[in-house]
Every structure is written in C-alpha cells, then in structure tokens.
Amino acid sequence: MARYGKIKISPKKHRISTLRGRGILKAQGVKAVREIGSVGPFCYRYRLEDAELLKSVKALGVLTPIVVTHAGRPIVIAGHKRLRVAKALKLKEVPVLVAGHMEPKNAFLLNLVSNWKQECSDMDRARALGLASREFHFKENEILSVLMPLLGLASDKALLEFYRRADQFPVSFKDLIEDGQLSLRGVQPFLKFSQNDQDYFAKNVGAQMKLTSSQLLQAGEWLSDIMKGTGKCLRELCREHKVLEKLNTRGMDPRTKADRFFARVKRLRFPGYSLYLEAFEEKRSDILHHAKDLRLEPIQGFEEPGFELHARVKTPGELERLLRELSLKRSSLNSLFEIAL
C-alpha cells in the first residue's frame, strides 16, 4: 500500500480510497469554462484532441466532472481532454470536483489514478514518466511500483529508462510515433542518435515512407554503426551516398520507398555483401534462362557459404528434364561457389 498525503493507493487495485471522506475532493458543482485555466502542469496527454469524446460530449454533455484546484483561477488536475472538448464546443459551464489543498506531486498522481484503464498512447506514457521524474520528483521505486502499473506498464527498470528517453525525442519524431507512422518497438536504436539526427530521420525518412518494425530496428542499428565509424552526421551520410535520392518523390508507394531505403542502407553497411549479391544475380540470370521451374537463392546470412536450389516437379519426365538442364549448367553452378563470401 502506498500513501501520498491523504491519497492511499493499492498497487494492485490502483484506486483512491474514500476521497471525499478524507477531504481530498471538497465540493462538486459547475464552473464557467472561461474561468478554468487551460493546460496546466499536471497534464501528461501528448495530444488533447479526441474525436470520439467530442461526439459524446456534443450529444450528452460532459458527464464526468473535471477535477480542479481550489484556489485562484482553477487549474485542471484531471479532465484536460474534457475541457478541450468543452471549449471546442463553446460550452459555457462544465461539472467540476474541487480538490482540497494537496502537493503538486499528489495532484499529478490523482490525475493518473483518475485516468486508470482509460485509453493511453505510448507518447502519453513517455510524457507521464518524464514528468514524474523531472517535474514531480517521484522516486524510482515509486514510479516502478505505482505509476507504471497505473499506465498499463510492467514494473521494469529497463522499460522505464526506455520511456524516459523516448520522451526526449524531438517533436517531429514523437509525432510520428503518436500517429503510428513509426513503431515504438523499432525506435530503440534511434535513442543513440543526436537530436539533430533524430529530427532529420523523422522528417526525411519516417514521414516519407512506411518502414516495418524490423526494418526500423535494423536500419537504425546500421546507420548508427556507419555514423560512429565515419564520424559523420546522418544528413552528411545521406547526401554523400545519395541514400534518399529519388525516394522522396510523389507517386511512389510508401512501402516501396521503405524497401528501397532499407536496401540502400544495407548496401552501405555491408558493401562486400552487396557486391556478392550483384555477382550472384548476374550468374543466376544466366543459369535460370532455360530452367524456368528452378529457383536459385543465396543463403540468408552474411557468413553462410553456398546457395539454395528449389524446384517443383510433378512427373518423372519433368524431373529428368530438370536434371539434364542442371547437368548442362554444372560449370555455371560451380562458379557460384567462387563468388561466395
């Protein structure tokens, strides 16, 4: 059981016990929207726009009271999205719960508790954990045992560090994660980039193409290795090697752009392997010229020697024909071993 002032929280149940009875929420009523301050220090939402909430409030009004501070011009503790919608719809009044005096740390915790099990994006979580450490000075054990479960996260130190660092991405990068353009699972390598490199990648790669999580992970690692080895920033690297040439053009499918970008970064990271693939492709075209039922592929790996042969035959006659064709191509097949890495 964790205690914060008058707020008592069970890490397993994540709920506030007897708020009104303890004097935490002093009064319930209505308040003029214009009298309530806008986004205050307790808001951890990355974005406040919510189309579904707007539809609901437009039809039914604000059903759940907004929690505000008691002194001066009220500051929102919980209900920032509801207030944004109320202002968008030009409502004159909204229901409120007025909180008693509490420390900022407790007010922030109250906001998290009030939104428990509500929809929460990864950028919401990153912002919340960043604020908890940076602005409200929660101890690490408090964040792990109480705040992370409230945000739907496992109590894991490595995960906490990842979200804290993700909160430090530039806005251009975080916007793409929030929009689903970049997968949070794939951005780990980009934590090692400078903010300038992160911003350049977001605007010139992330916003222009649709990389899979796997492509994002591998491309990030490869680019990091190249930049470390050459001492060049991402902008210089891309310009010098024309990595983005003819990719940021209209009409090209975002997935096609991503595949071509990924192939170029791979070639840049593994130039020897790329030369091998080019030589392999040249010999493969010659071998398969009269063997349409045969598939010839390099071994999937950077150090594996040899190649793979795949064929589909339906009758003994087809098998005999294929074996004759392979026999005629024996010399060319043997030459594939000579170009292996």
Residue pairs with C-beta under 8 A, 6 or more apart in sequence:
1 8
1 9
1 10
1 11
2 8
2 9
2 10
2 11
2 142
2 145
2 146
3 9
4 105
4 106
4 109
5 102
5 103
5 106
6 22
6 23
6 24
6 100
6 102
6 106
7 16
7 19
7 24
7 102
7 106
7 109
7 110
7 113
8 16
8 17
9 15
9 16
9 17
9 109
9 113
9 146
10 17
11 145
11 146
11 149
14 113
14 116
14 149
14 150
15 113
15 116
16 24
16 110
16 113
16 114
19 25
23 100
24 99
24 100
24 102
24 110
25 67
25 97
25 98
25 99
25 100
26 70
26 98
26 99
26 100
27 97
27 98
28 65
28 95
28 96
28 97
28 98
29 95
29 96
29 98
30 93
30 94
30 95
30 96
31 68
31 74
31 93
31 94
31 96
32 92
32 93
33 83
33 86
33 87
33 91
33 92
33 93
33 94
35 73
35 74
36 66
36 68
36 73
36 74
36 75
36 76
36 83
36 94
36 96
37 73
37 74
37 75
37 76
38 76
38 83
39 48
39 76
39 80
40 75
40 76
40 77
40 80
41 75
41 104
41 108
41 135
42 75
42 76
42 77
42 78
42 104
42 107
42 108
42 111
43 76
43 80
43 111
44 108
44 111
44 112
44 124
44 127
44 128
44 131
45 80
45 81
45 124
45 127
46 121
46 123
46 124
46 126
46 127
46 174
46 178
47 121
47 123
47 178
48 80
48 81
48 84
49 84
50 81
50 84
50 85
53 81
53 82
53 85
54 85
54 88
54 89
56 63
57 82
57 85
57 86
57 89
57 91
58 89
61 91
62 82
62 85
62 86
62 91
62 94
62 95
64 79
64 82
64 95
65 79
65 94
65 95
65 96
65 97
66 76
66 78
66 79
66 82
66 83
66 94
66 95
66 96
66 97
67 76
67 77
67 78
67 79
67 96
67 97
67 99
67 110
67 111
67 114
68 74
68 75
68 76
68 77
68 96
68 97
68 98
68 99
69 75
69 77
69 98
69 99
69 107
70 98
70 99
70 100
70 101
71 101
74 96
74 98
76 83
77 99
77 107
77 110
77 111
77 114
78 110
78 111
78 114
78 115
79 114
82 94
83 94
86 94
99 107
99 110
102 110
104 135
104 136
105 136
105 137
105 138
108 131
108 132
108 135
108 136
109 146
109 147
112 128
112 147
112 150
112 151
113 150
116 150
117 152
120 151
120 152
121 178
122 163
122 166
122 177
122 178
122 184
123 166
123 174
123 177
123 178
124 151
125 151
125 152
125 153
125 163
126 163
126 164
126 166
126 167
126 174
127 167
128 147
128 151
129 143
129 147
129 148
129 151
129 160
129 163
129 164
129 167
130 163
130 164
130 167
130 168
132 138
132 143
132 147
133 143
133 164
138 147
140 157
140 160
143 160
144 155
144 156
144 157
144 160
145 155
148 154
148 155
148 156
148 159
148 160
149 155
153 159
153 163
162 188
162 191
165 191
166 174
166 177
166 184
166 187
166 191
167 174
168 195
169 177
169 187
169 190
169 195
169 198
170 195
170 198
170 199
170 202
172 198
172 199
172 202
172 203
172 207
173 182
173 187
173 190
173 198
173 199
173 201
173 202
173 206
175 202
176 182
176 202
176 206
176 207
177 183
177 184
177 187
181 206
181 207
181 210
182 202
182 206
182 211
182 216
183 212
183 213
183 216
185 213
185 217
186 211
186 212
186 213
186 214
186 215
186 216
186 217
186 220
187 216
187 220
188 217
188 220
189 217
189 220
189 221
189 223
189 224
190 198
190 201
190 220
192 224
193 201
193 220
193 223
193 224
193 227
193 234
194 233
196 233
196 234
196 235
197 227
197 233
197 234
197 235
200 233
200 234
200 235
200 238
201 223
201 234
204 238
204 244
204 248
205 211
205 244
205 261
208 247
208 248
208 254
208 257
209 247
209 254
209 255
209 257
209 258
209 261
210 254
210 255
210 257
210 258
211 219
211 258
211 261
211 262
212 258
215 258
215 262
218 262
218 266
219 261
219 262
219 265
222 265
222 266
222 268
222 269
223 234
223 237
223 265
223 269
225 269
226 232
226 237
226 268
226 269
227 233
227 234
227 237
230 237
232 240
237 243
237 268
238 244
241 264
241 268
243 261
243 264
243 265
243 268
244 261
247 257
247 260
247 261
248 257
266 273
266 274
267 274
270 302
272 341
273 302
273 341
276 298
276 339
276 340
276 341
277 298
279 339
280 298
280 307
280 336
280 339
283 332
283 335
283 336
283 339
284 296
284 336
286 332
287 294
287 296
287 329
287 332
287 333
288 294
288 296
290 325
291 322
291 325
291 326
291 329
293 311
293 312
293 313
293 318
293 322
294 309
294 310
294 311
294 322
294 325
294 326
295 309
295 310
295 311
296 307
296 308
296 309
296 310
297 307
297 308
297 310
298 307
298 308
299 305
299 306
299 307
299 308
302 341
303 341
305 337
305 340
305 341
306 337
306 340
307 336
307 340
311 322
313 319
313 322
326 333
